[in-house]
Amino acid sequence: MKPIPATAQMLGVVPRIIWFEPPEQALADPVRFMAYAMTYARHEDMRVIREYVSDEDFREALDGAPPGIIDPRSWAYWNSKMGRYPPPPLPKRHFGDDKALATLGSGRSPPLNPSSRHDLEETRRAGREAWLKMRQLKNLLMFQVSFRQFDALRETQISRQVQDLGVWTRQCEKALGWVCCDLWSGARDARRGIGPTNTLQSMGRHPPDSYSSVQVPTGQSHAGRR
């Protein structure tokens, strides 16, 4: 791809696309700059860029775009603009040795040897075991928290029951004291020979059983005596 000149217009556009680098450094790699431009450039910015980038340069930038910069939507749009529909796969990062890098040009993933496949299975198994242990630990912590909350609630209920029992006990003691006082008063009156009848007689009144023996004057009734 041909280099993009650092004109006044381009120096005004570049900071809006690659804001984390100086404009001259960003334009030093035109393919990388175009990848960022396809993702972040506005319509006005792309009109300025297209004055210095032809369709052939644009296709070359698409072919050599570094992975991880262009999003799928922008990738599909610019490939369709260049007449590539359906678009080719997005660039992907590959990790491996030189032999694996040499197979990238064919578009096929390098085959895994048995040892690497075994290591991958071991890694997955170890990761799953670690995840299960972490989940068990989380469940244990949640159970401990719930058990502590249950203990606190139970202690609160027990303390309330003890308080209620103390109030009830004091009330019972008070009532029992009144009963004992009444019994002691009745026993004292019995020893003195003062009963209900004697008490009425001492007050000059007749008990209910002696109403029949009271002499009513002639011509008067109970109603007239009131």
Biotite code that builds the C-alpha atoms (Angstrom):
import biotite.structure as struc

atoms = struc.array([
    struc.Atom([0.000, 0.000, 0.000], chain_id="A", res_id=1, res_name="MET", atom_name="CA", element="C"),
    struc.Atom([1.248, 3.470, -0.849], chain_id="A", res_id=2, res_name="LYS", atom_name="CA", element="C"),
    struc.Atom([2.101, 5.743, 2.101], chain_id="A", res_id=3, res_name="PRO", atom_name="CA", element="C"),
    struc.Atom([-0.402, 8.404, 3.094], chain_id="A", res_id=4, res_name="ILE", atom_name="CA", element="C"),
    struc.Atom([1.072, 11.921, 2.988], chain_id="A", res_id=5, res_name="PRO", atom_name="CA", element="C"),
    struc.Atom([1.028, 13.973, 6.177], chain_id="A", res_id=6, res_name="ALA", atom_name="CA", element="C"),
    struc.Atom([-0.829, 16.956, 4.796], chain_id="A", res_id=7, res_name="THR", atom_name="CA", element="C"),
    struc.Atom([-2.607, 19.603, 6.834], chain_id="A", res_id=8, res_name="ALA", atom_name="CA", element="C"),
    struc.Atom([-5.961, 17.944, 6.159], chain_id="A", res_id=9, res_name="GLN", atom_name="CA", element="C"),
    struc.Atom([-4.678, 14.523, 7.198], chain_id="A", res_id=10, res_name="MET", atom_name="CA", element="C"),
    struc.Atom([-3.017, 15.905, 10.321], chain_id="A", res_id=11, res_name="LEU", atom_name="CA", element="C"),
    struc.Atom([-6.412, 17.298, 11.310], chain_id="A", res_id=12, res_name="GLY", atom_name="CA", element="C"),
    struc.Atom([-8.185, 13.987, 10.688], chain_id="A", res_id=13, res_name="VAL", atom_name="CA", element="C"),
    struc.Atom([-5.704, 11.558, 12.258], chain_id="A", res_id=14, res_name="VAL", atom_name="CA", element="C"),
    struc.Atom([-6.169, 12.640, 15.943], chain_id="A", res_id=15, res_name="PRO", atom_name="CA", element="C"),
    struc.Atom([-9.902, 11.861, 15.714], chain_id="A", res_id=16, res_name="ARG", atom_name="CA", element="C"),
    struc.Atom([-9.120, 8.299, 14.570], chain_id="A", res_id=17, res_name="ILE", atom_name="CA", element="C"),
    struc.Atom([-5.957, 7.376, 16.487], chain_id="A", res_id=18, res_name="ILE", atom_name="CA", element="C"),
    struc.Atom([-5.990, 9.644, 19.528], chain_id="A", res_id=19, res_name="TRP", atom_name="CA", element="C"),
    struc.Atom([-3.349, 7.798, 21.527], chain_id="A", res_id=20, res_name="PHE", atom_name="CA", element="C"),
    struc.Atom([-0.427, 8.376, 19.130], chain_id="A", res_id=21, res_name="GLU", atom_name="CA", element="C"),
    struc.Atom([1.122, 11.377, 17.365], chain_id="A", res_id=22, res_name="PRO", atom_name="CA", element="C"),
    struc.Atom([-0.274, 11.836, 13.821], chain_id="A", res_id=23, res_name="PRO", atom_name="CA", element="C"),
    struc.Atom([3.092, 11.233, 12.154], chain_id="A", res_id=24, res_name="GLU", atom_name="CA", element="C"),
    struc.Atom([3.548, 7.928, 13.986], chain_id="A", res_id=25, res_name="GLN", atom_name="CA", element="C"),
    struc.Atom([0.002, 6.823, 13.133], chain_id="A", res_id=26, res_name="ALA", atom_name="CA", element="C"),
    struc.Atom([0.519, 7.550, 9.407], chain_id="A", res_id=27, res_name="LEU", atom_name="CA", element="C"),
    struc.Atom([3.820, 5.645, 9.360], chain_id="A", res_id=28, res_name="ALA", atom_name="CA", element="C"),
    struc.Atom([1.866, 2.364, 9.057], chain_id="A", res_id=29, res_name="ASP", atom_name="CA", element="C"),
    struc.Atom([-0.881, 3.050, 6.480], chain_id="A", res_id=30, res_name="PRO", atom_name="CA", element="C"),
    struc.Atom([-2.437, -0.449, 6.680], chain_id="A", res_id=31, res_name="VAL", atom_name="CA", element="C"),
    struc.Atom([-2.875, -0.182, 10.443], chain_id="A", res_id=32, res_name="ARG", atom_name="CA", element="C"),
    struc.Atom([-4.146, 3.379, 10.110], chain_id="A", res_id=33, res_name="PHE", atom_name="CA", element="C"),
    struc.Atom([-6.748, 2.299, 7.555], chain_id="A", res_id=34, res_name="MET", atom_name="CA", element="C"),
    struc.Atom([-7.935, -0.454, 9.895], chain_id="A", res_id=35, res_name="ALA", atom_name="CA", element="C"),
    struc.Atom([-8.615, 2.155, 12.583], chain_id="A", res_id=36, res_name="TYR", atom_name="CA", element="C"),
    struc.Atom([-10.160, 4.465, 9.976], chain_id="A", res_id=37, res_name="ALA", atom_name="CA", element="C"),
    struc.Atom([-12.609, 1.766, 8.858], chain_id="A", res_id=38, res_name="MET", atom_name="CA", element="C"),
    struc.Atom([-13.762, 1.456, 12.472], chain_id="A", res_id=39, res_name="THR", atom_name="CA", element="C"),
    struc.Atom([-13.695, 4.993, 13.903], chain_id="A", res_id=40, res_name="TYR", atom_name="CA", element="C"),
    struc.Atom([-13.628, 7.458, 11.000], chain_id="A", res_id=41, res_name="ALA", atom_name="CA", element="C"),
    struc.Atom([-16.640, 9.676, 10.365], chain_id="A", res_id=42, res_name="ARG", atom_name="CA", element="C"),
    struc.Atom([-18.079, 10.278, 6.937], chain_id="A", res_id=43, res_name="HIS", atom_name="CA", element="C"),
    struc.Atom([-16.283, 13.631, 6.616], chain_id="A", res_id=44, res_name="GLU", atom_name="CA", element="C"),
    struc.Atom([-12.982, 12.072, 7.741], chain_id="A", res_id=45, res_name="ASP", atom_name="CA", element="C"),
    struc.Atom([-13.287, 9.215, 5.244], chain_id="A", res_id=46, res_name="MET", atom_name="CA", element="C"),
    struc.Atom([-13.897, 11.706, 2.406], chain_id="A", res_id=47, res_name="ARG", atom_name="CA", element="C"),
    struc.Atom([-10.536, 13.342, 3.183], chain_id="A", res_id=48, res_name="VAL", atom_name="CA", element="C"),
    struc.Atom([-8.785, 9.948, 3.462], chain_id="A", res_id=49, res_name="ILE", atom_name="CA", element="C"),
    struc.Atom([-10.215, 8.762, 0.148], chain_id="A", res_id=50, res_name="ARG", atom_name="CA", element="C"),
    struc.Atom([-8.453, 11.631, -1.586], chain_id="A", res_id=51, res_name="GLU", atom_name="CA", element="C"),
    struc.Atom([-5.146, 9.880, -0.857], chain_id="A", res_id=52, res_name="TYR", atom_name="CA", element="C"),
    struc.Atom([-6.246, 6.191, -0.779], chain_id="A", res_id=53, res_name="VAL", atom_name="CA", element="C"),
    struc.Atom([-7.414, 4.485, -3.971], chain_id="A", res_id=54, res_name="SER", atom_name="CA", element="C"),
    struc.Atom([-9.648, 1.421, -4.238], chain_id="A", res_id=55, res_name="ASP", atom_name="CA", element="C"),
    struc.Atom([-6.616, -0.785, -4.809], chain_id="A", res_id=56, res_name="GLU", atom_name="CA", element="C"),
    struc.Atom([-4.968, 0.571, -1.675], chain_id="A", res_id=57, res_name="ASP", atom_name="CA", element="C"),
    struc.Atom([-8.221, 0.064, 0.209], chain_id="A", res_id=58, res_name="PHE", atom_name="CA", element="C"),
    struc.Atom([-8.393, -3.602, -0.812], chain_id="A", res_id=59, res_name="ARG", atom_name="CA", element="C"),
    struc.Atom([-4.768, -4.057, 0.154], chain_id="A", res_id=60, res_name="GLU", atom_name="CA", element="C"),
    struc.Atom([-5.534, -2.533, 3.549], chain_id="A", res_id=61, res_name="ALA", atom_name="CA", element="C"),
    struc.Atom([-8.415, -4.987, 3.957], chain_id="A", res_id=62, res_name="LEU", atom_name="CA", element="C"),
    struc.Atom([-6.196, -7.927, 3.026], chain_id="A", res_id=63, res_name="ASP", atom_name="CA", element="C"),
    struc.Atom([-3.478, -6.915, 5.492], chain_id="A", res_id=64, res_name="GLY", atom_name="CA", element="C"),
    struc.Atom([-5.643, -5.579, 8.320], chain_id="A", res_id=65, res_name="ALA", atom_name="CA", element="C"),
    struc.Atom([-4.256, -6.574, 11.722], chain_id="A", res_id=66, res_name="PRO", atom_name="CA", element="C"),
    struc.Atom([-6.612, -8.659, 13.897], chain_id="A", res_id=67, res_name="PRO", atom_name="CA", element="C"),
    struc.Atom([-8.581, -7.169, 16.738], chain_id="A", res_id=68, res_name="GLY", atom_name="CA", element="C"),
    struc.Atom([-9.112, -3.649, 15.323], chain_id="A", res_id=69, res_name="ILE", atom_name="CA", element="C"),
    struc.Atom([-12.011, -3.804, 12.860], chain_id="A", res_id=70, res_name="ILE", atom_name="CA", element="C"),
    struc.Atom([-15.385, -4.822, 14.271], chain_id="A", res_id=71, res_name="ASP", atom_name="CA", element="C"),
    struc.Atom([-17.588, -7.277, 12.300], chain_id="A", res_id=72, res_name="PRO", atom_name="CA", element="C"),
    struc.Atom([-20.051, -4.620, 11.162], chain_id="A", res_id=73, res_name="ARG", atom_name="CA", element="C"),
    struc.Atom([-17.364, -2.330, 9.715], chain_id="A", res_id=74, res_name="SER", atom_name="CA", element="C"),
    struc.Atom([-15.628, -5.330, 8.149], chain_id="A", res_id=75, res_name="TRP", atom_name="CA", element="C"),
    struc.Atom([-18.774, -6.404, 6.328], chain_id="A", res_id=76, res_name="ALA", atom_name="CA", element="C"),
    struc.Atom([-19.571, -2.832, 5.213], chain_id="A", res_id=77, res_name="TYR", atom_name="CA", element="C"),
    struc.Atom([-16.182, -1.963, 3.721], chain_id="A", res_id=78, res_name="TRP", atom_name="CA", element="C"),
    struc.Atom([-15.790, -5.328, 2.026], chain_id="A", res_id=79, res_name="ASN", atom_name="CA", element="C"),
    struc.Atom([-19.187, -4.848, 0.389], chain_id="A", res_id=80, res_name="SER", atom_name="CA", element="C"),
    struc.Atom([-18.123, -1.358, -0.696], chain_id="A", res_id=81, res_name="LYS", atom_name="CA", element="C"),
    struc.Atom([-15.088, -2.899, -2.382], chain_id="A", res_id=82, res_name="MET", atom_name="CA", element="C"),
    struc.Atom([-17.239, -5.490, -4.169], chain_id="A", res_id=83, res_name="GLY", atom_name="CA", element="C"),
    struc.Atom([-16.535, -8.397, -1.805], chain_id="A", res_id=84, res_name="ARG", atom_name="CA", element="C"),
    struc.Atom([-19.814, -10.050, -0.910], chain_id="A", res_id=85, res_name="TYR", atom_name="CA", element="C"),
    struc.Atom([-20.035, -12.176, 1.113], chain_id="A", res_id=86, res_name="PRO", atom_name="CA", element="C"),
    struc.Atom([-17.039, -10.791, 3.006], chain_id="A", res_id=87, res_name="PRO", atom_name="CA", element="C"),
    struc.Atom([-14.076, -13.001, 3.882], chain_id="A", res_id=88, res_name="PRO", atom_name="CA", element="C"),
    struc.Atom([-13.538, -14.057, 7.502], chain_id="A", res_id=89, res_name="PRO", atom_name="CA", element="C"),
    struc.Atom([-12.307, -11.498, 9.968], chain_id="A", res_id=90, res_name="LEU", atom_name="CA", element="C"),
    struc.Atom([-8.580, -11.511, 10.735], chain_id="A", res_id=91, res_name="PRO", atom_name="CA", element="C"),
    struc.Atom([-7.782, -13.711, 13.722], chain_id="A", res_id=92, res_name="LYS", atom_name="CA", element="C"),
    struc.Atom([-4.820, -14.022, 16.004], chain_id="A", res_id=93, res_name="ARG", atom_name="CA", element="C"),
    struc.Atom([-2.895, -17.306, 15.853], chain_id="A", res_id=94, res_name="HIS", atom_name="CA", element="C"),
    struc.Atom([-0.564, -18.670, 18.469], chain_id="A", res_id=95, res_name="PHE", atom_name="CA", element="C"),
    struc.Atom([1.968, -21.363, 17.736], chain_id="A", res_id=96, res_name="GLY", atom_name="CA", element="C"),
    struc.Atom([5.429, -22.150, 16.404], chain_id="A", res_id=97, res_name="ASP", atom_name="CA", element="C"),
    struc.Atom([6.991, -21.231, 13.057], chain_id="A", res_id=98, res_name="ASP", atom_name="CA", element="C"),
    struc.Atom([5.492, -24.298, 11.405], chain_id="A", res_id=99, res_name="LYS", atom_name="CA", element="C"),
    struc.Atom([2.035, -23.142, 12.435], chain_id="A", res_id=100, res_name="ALA", atom_name="CA", element="C"),
    struc.Atom([2.747, -19.651, 11.114], chain_id="A", res_id=101, res_name="LEU", atom_name="CA", element="C"),
    struc.Atom([3.813, -21.125, 7.800], chain_id="A", res_id=102, res_name="ALA", atom_name="CA", element="C"),
    struc.Atom([0.413, -22.796, 7.385], chain_id="A", res_id=103, res_name="THR", atom_name="CA", element="C"),
    struc.Atom([-1.479, -19.545, 7.825], chain_id="A", res_id=104, res_name="LEU", atom_name="CA", element="C"),
    struc.Atom([-1.148, -18.691, 4.146], chain_id="A", res_id=105, res_name="GLY", atom_name="CA", element="C"),
    struc.Atom([-3.206, -21.739, 3.174], chain_id="A", res_id=106, res_name="SER", atom_name="CA", element="C"),
    struc.Atom([-6.134, -20.551, 5.316], chain_id="A", res_id=107, res_name="GLY", atom_name="CA", element="C"),
    struc.Atom([-6.231, -23.780, 7.348], chain_id="A", res_id=108, res_name="ARG", atom_name="CA", element="C"),
    struc.Atom([-5.567, -24.150, 11.026], chain_id="A", res_id=109, res_name="SER", atom_name="CA", element="C"),
    struc.Atom([-2.407, -26.095, 11.862], chain_id="A", res_id=110, res_name="PRO", atom_name="CA", element="C"),
    struc.Atom([-3.097, -29.623, 13.146], chain_id="A", res_id=111, res_name="PRO", atom_name="CA", element="C"),
    struc.Atom([-2.531, -30.265, 16.800], chain_id="A", res_id=112, res_name="LEU", atom_name="CA", element="C"),
    struc.Atom([-0.147, -32.994, 17.825], chain_id="A", res_id=113, res_name="ASN", atom_name="CA", element="C"),
    struc.Atom([-1.318, -35.541, 20.409], chain_id="A", res_id=114, res_name="PRO", atom_name="CA", element="C"),
    struc.Atom([0.763, -34.044, 23.193], chain_id="A", res_id=115, res_name="SER", atom_name="CA", element="C"),
    struc.Atom([-0.680, -30.559, 22.730], chain_id="A", res_id=116, res_name="SER", atom_name="CA", element="C"),
    struc.Atom([-4.201, -32.030, 22.567], chain_id="A", res_id=117, res_name="ARG", atom_name="CA", element="C"),
    struc.Atom([-3.515, -33.920, 25.777], chain_id="A", res_id=118, res_name="HIS", atom_name="CA", element="C"),
    struc.Atom([-2.210, -30.761, 27.425], chain_id="A", res_id=119, res_name="ASP", atom_name="CA", element="C"),
    struc.Atom([-5.345, -28.927, 26.357], chain_id="A", res_id=120, res_name="LEU", atom_name="CA", element="C"),
    struc.Atom([-7.568, -31.591, 27.899], chain_id="A", res_id=121, res_name="GLU", atom_name="CA", element="C"),
    struc.Atom([-5.546, -31.456, 31.110], chain_id="A", res_id=122, res_name="GLU", atom_name="CA", element="C"),
    struc.Atom([-5.916, -27.684, 31.211], chain_id="A", res_id=123, res_name="THR", atom_name="CA", element="C"),
    struc.Atom([-9.673, -27.935, 30.749], chain_id="A", res_id=124, res_name="ARG", atom_name="CA", element="C"),
    struc.Atom([-9.942, -30.611, 33.425], chain_id="A", res_id=125, res_name="ARG", atom_name="CA", element="C"),
    struc.Atom([-7.873, -28.572, 35.874], chain_id="A", res_id=126, res_name="ALA", atom_name="CA", element="C"),
    struc.Atom([-9.932, -25.483, 35.159], chain_id="A", res_id=127, res_name="GLY", atom_name="CA", element="C"),
    struc.Atom([-13.187, -27.358, 35.772], chain_id="A", res_id=128, res_name="ARG", atom_name="CA", element="C"),
    struc.Atom([-11.892, -28.799, 39.042], chain_id="A", res_id=129, res_name="GLU", atom_name="CA", element="C"),
    struc.Atom([-10.822, -25.349, 40.195], chain_id="A", res_id=130, res_name="ALA", atom_name="CA", element="C"),
    struc.Atom([-14.243, -23.967, 39.281], chain_id="A", res_id=131, res_name="TRP", atom_name="CA", element="C"),
    struc.Atom([-16.014, -26.744, 41.205], chain_id="A", res_id=132, res_name="LEU", atom_name="CA", element="C"),
    struc.Atom([-13.857, -26.122, 44.285], chain_id="A", res_id=133, res_name="LYS", atom_name="CA", element="C"),
    struc.Atom([-14.578, -22.412, 44.106], chain_id="A", res_id=134, res_name="MET", atom_name="CA", element="C"),
    struc.Atom([-18.306, -23.124, 43.817], chain_id="A", res_id=135, res_name="ARG", atom_name="CA", element="C"),
    struc.Atom([-18.219, -25.480, 46.804], chain_id="A", res_id=136, res_name="GLN", atom_name="CA", element="C"),
    struc.Atom([-16.348, -22.872, 48.835], chain_id="A", res_id=137, res_name="LEU", atom_name="CA", element="C"),
    struc.Atom([-18.933, -20.258, 47.879], chain_id="A", res_id=138, res_name="LYS", atom_name="CA", element="C"),
    struc.Atom([-21.792, -22.549, 48.925], chain_id="A", res_id=139, res_name="ASN", atom_name="CA", element="C"),
    struc.Atom([-20.020, -23.269, 52.218], chain_id="A", res_id=140, res_name="LEU", atom_name="CA", element="C"),
    struc.Atom([-19.579, -19.578, 52.944], chain_id="A", res_id=141, res_name="LEU", atom_name="CA", element="C"),
    struc.Atom([-23.240, -18.908, 52.152], chain_id="A", res_id=142, res_name="MET", atom_name="CA", element="C"),
    struc.Atom([-24.258, -21.774, 54.474], chain_id="A", res_id=143, res_name="PHE", atom_name="CA", element="C"),
    struc.Atom([-22.107, -20.372, 57.285], chain_id="A", res_id=144, res_name="GLN", atom_name="CA", element="C"),
    struc.Atom([-23.627, -16.930, 56.877], chain_id="A", res_id=145, res_name="VAL", atom_name="CA", element="C"),
    struc.Atom([-27.154, -18.388, 56.902], chain_id="A", res_id=146, res_name="SER", atom_name="CA", element="C"),
    struc.Atom([-26.356, -20.490, 59.990], chain_id="A", res_id=147, res_name="PHE", atom_name="CA", element="C"),
    struc.Atom([-25.037, -17.420, 61.836], chain_id="A", res_id=148, res_name="ARG", atom_name="CA", element="C"),
    struc.Atom([-28.162, -15.472, 60.943], chain_id="A", res_id=149, res_name="GLN", atom_name="CA", element="C"),
    struc.Atom([-30.282, -18.386, 62.212], chain_id="A", res_id=150, res_name="PHE", atom_name="CA", element="C"),
    struc.Atom([-28.334, -18.447, 65.506], chain_id="A", res_id=151, res_name="ASP", atom_name="CA", element="C"),
    struc.Atom([-28.797, -14.699, 65.955], chain_id="A", res_id=152, res_name="ALA", atom_name="CA", element="C"),
    struc.Atom([-32.537, -15.009, 65.306], chain_id="A", res_id=153, res_name="LEU", atom_name="CA", element="C"),
    struc.Atom([-32.835, -17.932, 67.686], chain_id="A", res_id=154, res_name="ARG", atom_name="CA", element="C"),
    struc.Atom([-30.983, -16.071, 70.444], chain_id="A", res_id=155, res_name="GLU", atom_name="CA", element="C"),
    struc.Atom([-33.262, -13.079, 69.959], chain_id="A", res_id=156, res_name="THR", atom_name="CA", element="C"),
    struc.Atom([-36.359, -15.252, 70.230], chain_id="A", res_id=157, res_name="GLN", atom_name="CA", element="C"),
    struc.Atom([-35.006, -17.003, 73.344], chain_id="A", res_id=158, res_name="ILE", atom_name="CA", element="C"),
    struc.Atom([-34.229, -13.686, 75.011], chain_id="A", res_id=159, res_name="SER", atom_name="CA", element="C"),
    struc.Atom([-37.742, -12.445, 74.258], chain_id="A", res_id=160, res_name="ARG", atom_name="CA", element="C"),
    struc.Atom([-39.245, -15.648, 75.677], chain_id="A", res_id=161, res_name="GLN", atom_name="CA", element="C"),
    struc.Atom([-37.137, -15.278, 78.824], chain_id="A", res_id=162, res_name="VAL", atom_name="CA", element="C"),
    struc.Atom([-38.322, -11.696, 79.245], chain_id="A", res_id=163, res_name="GLN", atom_name="CA", element="C"),
    struc.Atom([-41.949, -12.750, 78.782], chain_id="A", res_id=164, res_name="ASP", atom_name="CA", element="C"),
    struc.Atom([-41.456, -15.565, 81.291], chain_id="A", res_id=165, res_name="LEU", atom_name="CA", element="C"),
    struc.Atom([-40.010, -13.126, 83.811], chain_id="A", res_id=166, res_name="GLY", atom_name="CA", element="C"),
    struc.Atom([-42.991, -10.801, 83.427], chain_id="A", res_id=167, res_name="VAL", atom_name="CA", element="C"),
    struc.Atom([-45.403, -13.715, 83.792], chain_id="A", res_id=168, res_name="TRP", atom_name="CA", element="C"),
    struc.Atom([-43.532, -14.967, 86.857], chain_id="A", res_id=169, res_name="THR", atom_name="CA", element="C"),
    struc.Atom([-43.710, -11.556, 88.540], chain_id="A", res_id=170, res_name="ARG", atom_name="CA", element="C"),
    struc.Atom([-47.423, -11.354, 87.820], chain_id="A", res_id=171, res_name="GLN", atom_name="CA", element="C"),
    struc.Atom([-47.941, -14.825, 89.259], chain_id="A", res_id=172, res_name="CYS", atom_name="CA", element="C"),
    struc.Atom([-45.958, -13.928, 92.375], chain_id="A", res_id=173, res_name="GLU", atom_name="CA", element="C"),
    struc.Atom([-48.026, -10.789, 92.848], chain_id="A", res_id=174, res_name="LYS", atom_name="CA", element="C"),
    struc.Atom([-51.322, -12.680, 92.443], chain_id="A", res_id=175, res_name="ALA", atom_name="CA", element="C"),
    struc.Atom([-50.134, -15.425, 94.786], chain_id="A", res_id=176, res_name="LEU", atom_name="CA", element="C"),
    struc.Atom([-49.223, -12.787, 97.358], chain_id="A", res_id=177, res_name="GLY", atom_name="CA", element="C"),
    struc.Atom([-52.729, -11.368, 97.261], chain_id="A", res_id=178, res_name="TRP", atom_name="CA", element="C"),
    struc.Atom([-54.221, -14.867, 97.652], chain_id="A", res_id=179, res_name="VAL", atom_name="CA", element="C"),
    struc.Atom([-51.960, -15.649, 100.590], chain_id="A", res_id=180, res_name="CYS", atom_name="CA", element="C"),
    struc.Atom([-52.853, -12.328, 102.186], chain_id="A", res_id=181, res_name="CYS", atom_name="CA", element="C"),
    struc.Atom([-56.565, -13.096, 101.850], chain_id="A", res_id=182, res_name="ASP", atom_name="CA", element="C"),
    struc.Atom([-56.098, -16.574, 103.307], chain_id="A", res_id=183, res_name="LEU", atom_name="CA", element="C"),
    struc.Atom([-54.099, -15.215, 106.212], chain_id="A", res_id=184, res_name="TRP", atom_name="CA", element="C"),
    struc.Atom([-56.774, -12.579, 106.896], chain_id="A", res_id=185, res_name="SER", atom_name="CA", element="C"),
    struc.Atom([-59.521, -15.250, 106.830], chain_id="A", res_id=186, res_name="GLY", atom_name="CA", element="C"),
    struc.Atom([-57.576, -17.467, 109.233], chain_id="A", res_id=187, res_name="ALA", atom_name="CA", element="C"),
    struc.Atom([-57.006, -14.549, 111.574], chain_id="A", res_id=188, res_name="ARG", atom_name="CA", element="C"),
    struc.Atom([-60.710, -13.671, 111.601], chain_id="A", res_id=189, res_name="ASP", atom_name="CA", element="C"),
    struc.Atom([-61.578, -17.330, 112.244], chain_id="A", res_id=190, res_name="ALA", atom_name="CA", element="C"),
    struc.Atom([-59.255, -17.424, 115.266], chain_id="A", res_id=191, res_name="ARG", atom_name="CA", element="C"),
    struc.Atom([-60.874, -14.306, 116.632], chain_id="A", res_id=192, res_name="ARG", atom_name="CA", element="C"),
    struc.Atom([-64.354, -15.769, 116.132], chain_id="A", res_id=193, res_name="GLY", atom_name="CA", element="C"),
    struc.Atom([-65.318, -13.116, 113.661], chain_id="A", res_id=194, res_name="ILE", atom_name="CA", element="C"),
    struc.Atom([-67.269, -14.545, 110.792], chain_id="A", res_id=195, res_name="GLY", atom_name="CA", element="C"),
    struc.Atom([-69.603, -13.051, 108.274], chain_id="A", res_id=196, res_name="PRO", atom_name="CA", element="C"),
    struc.Atom([-72.636, -13.450, 110.567], chain_id="A", res_id=197, res_name="THR", atom_name="CA", element="C"),
    struc.Atom([-70.912, -12.122, 113.699], chain_id="A", res_id=198, res_name="ASN", atom_name="CA", element="C"),
    struc.Atom([-69.600, -9.215, 111.747], chain_id="A", res_id=199, res_name="THR", atom_name="CA", element="C"),
    struc.Atom([-73.099, -8.266, 110.601], chain_id="A", res_id=200, res_name="LEU", atom_name="CA", element="C"),
    struc.Atom([-74.464, -8.622, 114.113], chain_id="A", res_id=201, res_name="GLN", atom_name="CA", element="C"),
    struc.Atom([-71.640, -6.506, 115.504], chain_id="A", res_id=202, res_name="SER", atom_name="CA", element="C"),
    struc.Atom([-72.648, -3.819, 113.037], chain_id="A", res_id=203, res_name="MET", atom_name="CA", element="C"),
    struc.Atom([-76.293, -3.901, 114.203], chain_id="A", res_id=204, res_name="GLY", atom_name="CA", element="C"),
    struc.Atom([-77.634, -5.630, 111.130], chain_id="A", res_id=205, res_name="ARG", atom_name="CA", element="C"),
    struc.Atom([-79.301, -8.967, 110.669], chain_id="A", res_id=206, res_name="HIS", atom_name="CA", element="C"),
    struc.Atom([-77.964, -11.663, 108.509], chain_id="A", res_id=207, res_name="PRO", atom_name="CA", element="C"),
    struc.Atom([-80.074, -12.792, 105.590], chain_id="A", res_id=208, res_name="PRO", atom_name="CA", element="C"),
    struc.Atom([-81.271, -15.940, 107.434], chain_id="A", res_id=209, res_name="ASP", atom_name="CA", element="C"),
    struc.Atom([-82.740, -13.910, 110.333], chain_id="A", res_id=210, res_name="SER", atom_name="CA", element="C"),
    struc.Atom([-85.033, -11.717, 108.276], chain_id="A", res_id=211, res_name="TYR", atom_name="CA", element="C"),
    struc.Atom([-87.982, -13.989, 109.094], chain_id="A", res_id=212, res_name="SER", atom_name="CA", element="C"),
    struc.Atom([-87.525, -13.434, 112.849], chain_id="A", res_id=213, res_name="SER", atom_name="CA", element="C"),
    struc.Atom([-87.636, -9.656, 112.650], chain_id="A", res_id=214, res_name="VAL", atom_name="CA", element="C"),
    struc.Atom([-90.917, -8.222, 114.013], chain_id="A", res_id=215, res_name="GLN", atom_name="CA", element="C"),
    struc.Atom([-92.529, -5.813, 111.622], chain_id="A", res_id=216, res_name="VAL", atom_name="CA", element="C"),
    struc.Atom([-94.828, -3.207, 113.227], chain_id="A", res_id=217, res_name="PRO", atom_name="CA", element="C"),
    struc.Atom([-98.521, -3.422, 112.446], chain_id="A", res_id=218, res_name="THR", atom_name="CA", element="C"),
    struc.Atom([-99.621, -1.607, 109.321], chain_id="A", res_id=219, res_name="GLY", atom_name="CA", element="C"),
    struc.Atom([-96.121, -1.401, 107.871], chain_id="A", res_id=220, res_name="GLN", atom_name="CA", element="C"),
    struc.Atom([-94.423, -3.507, 105.309], chain_id="A", res_id=221, res_name="SER", atom_name="CA", element="C"),
    struc.Atom([-90.976, -3.802, 104.096], chain_id="A", res_id=222, res_name="HIS", atom_name="CA", element="C"),
    struc.Atom([-91.753, -1.254, 101.429], chain_id="A", res_id=223, res_name="ALA", atom_name="CA", element="C"),
    struc.Atom([-93.026, 1.224, 104.010], chain_id="A", res_id=224, res_name="GLY", atom_name="CA", element="C"),
    struc.Atom([-89.871, 0.966, 106.063], chain_id="A", res_id=225, res_name="ARG", atom_name="CA", element="C"),
    struc.Atom([-87.613, 2.130, 103.317], chain_id="A", res_id=226, res_name="ARG", atom_name="CA", element="C"),
])
